[in-house]
Structure formats: C-alpha cells, structure tokens
Amino acid sequence: MVAAPVKGQELGCFPPVRPFVPSDPRDVEAYSDLIRQDFETYIVDFEAYLRCLDTERARVFVEGQEVIREYGAFQEIVEKLRPR
C-alpha cells in the first residue's frame, strides 16, 4: 500500500539554513551586510518553520483521531461479519 499525499504535505516544513560566518575577520568586515541579511533571513525563516511544524502537528493530531475512530468502525464491521 502506498500512502497518498495529503494537501499541505506536498512541500512540508523545511528548517532554515544556518548563516555562515567566515572565520577571517577581514571577510566578516567585507561581507558584513550580506552576513547580517543572512541572520535576519534565518530568524524570519526560523519563525516560519516553527509555525509550519505547529500547523503540521495539529493536522496530524486531528488525522490520528480520525484514523482511530475509523479503525474502531472497521473493527465493529469485522466483528459483525465474523461467523458465530
């Protein structure tokens, strides 16, 4: 059996890319604007990533409850079909 993709799962939640800081202070100085922007982008992406995980967790929790109810209904059907 192959699991079908569920709406919202096509892209998933991707962690942000950690900013790179050069070890050479001269490079830090030369690229400080770019590095600063990388940090700011990371922070925005980090917050979005956590929101995505929270949303996915809530979705999976609801789905899990639905599947448990469906399994209970399935078990009832099987029990009724079982010869006595």
GROMACS elastic network, one bead per residue, 0.5 to 0.9 nm:
[ bonds ]
;  ai    aj funct       b0    kb
    3     6     6  0.88379   500
    5     8     6  0.84362   500
    5     9     6  0.63237   500
    5    10     6  0.67593   500
    6     9     6  0.54702   500
    6    10     6  0.72844   500
    7    10     6  0.66645   500
    8    11     6  0.67988   500
    8    12     6  0.68587   500
    8    56     6  0.83362   500
    9    13     6  0.84478   500
    9    56     6  0.85476   500
   11    14     6  0.82438   500
   12    52     6  0.79986   500
   12    53     6  0.88153   500
   12    56     6  0.83529   500
   13    48     6  0.88770   500
   13    49     6  0.61245   500
   13    50     6  0.85232   500
   13    52     6  0.57676   500
   13    53     6  0.64092   500
   13    56     6  0.81750   500
   14    49     6  0.64717   500
   14    52     6  0.85691   500
   15    18     6  0.88980   500
   15    45     6  0.76913   500
   15    46     6  0.69100   500
   15    49     6  0.59005   500
   15    50     6  0.85526   500
   16    41     6  0.86234   500
   16    42     6  0.59397   500
   16    43     6  0.83189   500
   16    44     6  0.88068   500
   16    45     6  0.54765   500
   16    46     6  0.56199   500
   16    48     6  0.88451   500
   16    49     6  0.70671   500
   17    20     6  0.89450   500
   17    38     6  0.89348   500
   17    42     6  0.65801   500
   17    45     6  0.83313   500
   17    46     6  0.87803   500
   18    38     6  0.83000   500
   18    39     6  0.79851   500
   18    42     6  0.65590   500
   19    35     6  0.71799   500
   19    36     6  0.89449   500
   19    38     6  0.55952   500
   19    39     6  0.58336   500
   19    41     6  0.87432   500
   19    42     6  0.68474   500
   20    35     6  0.73115   500
   20    38     6  0.79594   500
   20    39     6  0.87648   500
   21    24     6  0.87460   500
   21    27     6  0.87112   500
   21    28     6  0.68881   500
   21    35     6  0.68368   500
   22    25     6  0.72918   500
   22    26     6  0.87776   500
   22    27     6  0.62069   500
   22    28     6  0.59612   500
   23    26     6  0.87381   500
   23    27     6  0.76665   500
   23    28     6  0.75842   500
   24    27     6  0.53603   500
   24    28     6  0.64719   500
   24    29     6  0.88502   500
   25    29     6  0.61600   500
   25    30     6  0.85207   500
   26    29     6  0.50889   500
   26    30     6  0.60624   500
   26    31     6  0.85413   500
   27    31     6  0.59162   500
   27    32     6  0.79384   500
   28    31     6  0.53385   500
   28    32     6  0.53715   500
   28    35     6  0.76051   500
   29    32     6  0.51398   500
   29    33     6  0.85263   500
   30    33     6  0.81408   500
   30    34     6  0.89601   500
   31    34     6  0.53413   500
   31    35     6  0.60681   500
   31    36     6  0.85125   500
   32    35     6  0.50225   500
   32    36     6  0.58932   500
   32    37     6  0.84699   500
   33    36     6  0.51237   500
   33    37     6  0.62113   500
   33    38     6  0.86402   500
   34    37     6  0.51127   500
   34    38     6  0.62115   500
   34    39     6  0.87918   500
   35    39     6  0.63449   500
   35    40     6  0.87114   500
   36    39     6  0.51700   500
   36    40     6  0.62939   500
   36    41     6  0.85998   500
   37    40     6  0.50133   500
   37    41     6  0.59906   500
   37    42     6  0.84103   500
   38    41     6  0.50724   500
   38    42     6  0.60446   500
   38    43     6  0.86959   500
   39    43     6  0.62791   500
   39    44     6  0.87616   500
   40    43     6  0.51904   500
   40    44     6  0.63920   500
   40    45     6  0.86103   500
   41    44     6  0.51949   500
   41    45     6  0.60218   500
   41    46     6  0.83603   500
   42    45     6  0.50352   500
   42    46     6  0.57859   500
   42    47     6  0.85390   500
   43    47     6  0.62920   500
   43    48     6  0.86666   500
   44    47     6  0.53364   500
   44    48     6  0.63409   500
   44    49     6  0.86575   500
   45    49     6  0.59700   500
   45    50     6  0.86250   500
   46    49     6  0.50227   500
   46    50     6  0.63094   500
   46    51     6  0.87037   500
   47    50     6  0.52316   500
   47    51     6  0.63172   500
   47    52     6  0.86441   500
   48    51     6  0.50732   500
   48    52     6  0.61107   500
   48    53     6  0.86569   500
   49    53     6  0.62139   500
   49    54     6  0.86231   500
   50    53     6  0.50535   500
   50    54     6  0.61551   500
   50    55     6  0.85838   500
   51    54     6  0.50453   500
   51    55     6  0.61416   500
   51    56     6  0.85586   500
   52    55     6  0.50847   500
   52    56     6  0.60772   500
   52    57     6  0.84805   500
   53    56     6  0.50357   500
   53    57     6  0.59493   500
   53    58     6  0.85310   500
   54    57     6  0.51132   500
   54    58     6  0.62389   500
   54    59     6  0.86361   500
   55    58     6  0.52059   500
   55    59     6  0.61924   500
   55    60     6  0.86551   500
   56    60     6  0.60510   500
   56    61     6  0.84469   500
   57    60     6  0.51909   500
   57    61     6  0.60634   500
   57    62     6  0.87074   500
   58    61     6  0.50981   500
   58    62     6  0.63464   500
   58    63     6  0.85986   500
   59    62     6  0.53127   500
   59    63     6  0.61345   500
   59    64     6  0.85521   500
   60    64     6  0.59025   500
   60    65     6  0.85647   500
   61    64     6  0.50756   500
   61    65     6  0.63684   500
   61    66     6  0.87558   500
   62    65     6  0.51818   500
   62    66     6  0.63183   500
   62    67     6  0.87157   500
   63    66     6  0.50474   500
   63    67     6  0.61554   500
   63    68     6  0.86220   500
   64    67     6  0.50857   500
   64    68     6  0.61801   500
   64    69     6  0.86845   500
   65    68     6  0.51470   500
   65    69     6  0.63400   500
   65    70     6  0.86617   500
   66    69     6  0.51574   500
   66    70     6  0.61447   500
   66    71     6  0.85605   500
   67    71     6  0.59928   500
   67    72     6  0.85475   500
   68    71     6  0.50152   500
   68    72     6  0.62710   500
   68    73     6  0.87482   500
   69    72     6  0.50704   500
   69    73     6  0.63421   500
   69    74     6  0.86217   500
   70    73     6  0.50579   500
   70    74     6  0.60847   500
   70    75     6  0.85877   500
   71    75     6  0.61099   500
   71    76     6  0.86238   500
   72    75     6  0.50820   500
   72    76     6  0.63191   500
   72    77     6  0.87932   500
   73    76     6  0.50905   500
   73    77     6  0.63547   500
   73    78     6  0.87427   500
   74    77     6  0.51538   500
   74    78     6  0.62425   500
   74    79     6  0.85866   500
   75    78     6  0.51124   500
   75    79     6  0.60710   500
   75    80     6  0.86447   500
   76    79     6  0.50743   500
   76    80     6  0.62463   500
   76    81     6  0.87223   500
   77    80     6  0.51699   500
   77    81     6  0.62897   500
   77    82     6  0.87261   500
   78    81     6  0.51195   500
   78    82     6  0.61758   500
   79    82     6  0.52255   500
   79    83     6  0.85800   500
   80    83     6  0.80255   500
   81    84     6  0.89550   500
